[in-house]
Amino acid sequence: MQSSNIQYGQRVMAVLIFISLIIHWEILTGIASFNFYYNLAAIPWVLLSVSTAWALWANRIWGFWLLYLTLVYSTVALSIPILPFISNLFSLTVRPWIMITMNTLALFINIWLHMQHNKVKK
């Protein structure tokens, strides 16, 4: 029972990352602009997000580790919220703080899921 809850949590996180990719599609179209410095930040984020979403959807343990990297990279390098739509509900002055809070919440959810996975595995 608990194992299925962990798998469900992994799939929810994978869907959120996939939705985040869809919402920020302009990053994907910006890669085609051949701007070196833009691509230096965008290509790793796209690769990390796609591989993380796939690994979490497939219930792989390394999906947790990739999600840690994706969350930190999204927050620090690109200021992209992993939990979509929530930061748009607030004014522009507090939006960065909401984005940081939402990504930190996603990080804590990932830590909790990872710990639960390790408990079930033992």
N, C-alpha and C positions, 0 to 999 in steps of 0.2 A: 504493500500500500504506500509506504513512504517512498519507495523507489519511483513509483508512478508520479507522485507529487513533484519529485525532483526533475523528472523528465518533462513534466508539464511546465515547470518553472523555466527549464532550459529552452523549451520551445517558445514560451512567451517572450523571453529575452531575445531569441533569434528573430521573432516577428517584429519586435520593436526596432531592432537594428536594421532589418530589411525596410521597414517603413521610413526610418531615418534616411536610408539611402535613396528611397523614392522621393522624399520631401526635398532633399538637397541634391536633386538631379543636376542642378546648375554646376556642381563640382564635376560631374561626369562630362558635361558638355564643355566645361572649361579646359579639360585635359586635351581636347582636340585643338585648342588654340595655340599649342606649341610654345607656351610661355614657360621657360625653364624653371623659374622660381615658384611659379604657381603649381606646376606639376610636381615639384620637389615636395610639396606638402600634400597635394591632393592624391597622387597615385598611391602612396603608402596607406592613406586613410581608406581609400576604396578597396585595396587588397586586404587590409586588416578587417574591414567591415564584412566583406563577402566571405572571407575564410572563417571569421568568427560566427557569422550567421549560419553557415553550413555546418560547422563543427557543433554548435549548440543544437541545431535542429536534428543532427545525427546522434546526439547524446554522447559526444566524445568528451573525455576528461580534459583534453587540451583546449576545448572550447572555453572553459573557465579562465585559463591563463591568457588566451587571446582576448577575452572580453576585458580583462584587467588592462591590457595594453591599449585596446581600442578606446576604453573610457578615458584613460589618461591622455592619449593622443588627441581624441576629439575635444577634450576640454582645453588642453594647453595650446595645441597647435592651431586648431581651426575654430574653436568656440562653437561647437555643434552639440546641441542637446540630444542625448540618446532617447530620452522619453519625449516623443514628439508632441507638438501642439500646446503643451502646458506653458511654456515660456511666452507664447504669443498672447496669452490672456493678460499679461502685465504690461505696464508702460515701459518705454525704452530705457528709462533711467534705472530700473531695477531688474531688467531682463538678464543681464550678465550674472547677477547673483542668483536668480532663479535657475538659470542654466547650470551653474556650478552646484547648486543644491540638488537639482534633479539628477545630475550625473553622479554626485556623491551618493544619493539614495540608490541609484542603480548599482553602484559599486558595493554598497552594503548588502543589497539583495543578492548580488553575485557571490559575495563572501559567505553569506548564510547558505546559499544553495551549495556552494563548494564544500562547506563544512558538513552539511547534511549528506552529501554524496560520499564523503570520506567516512562518516559514521556507518552508513549502510554497507559500504564496501568491506569494512572490518568484520 
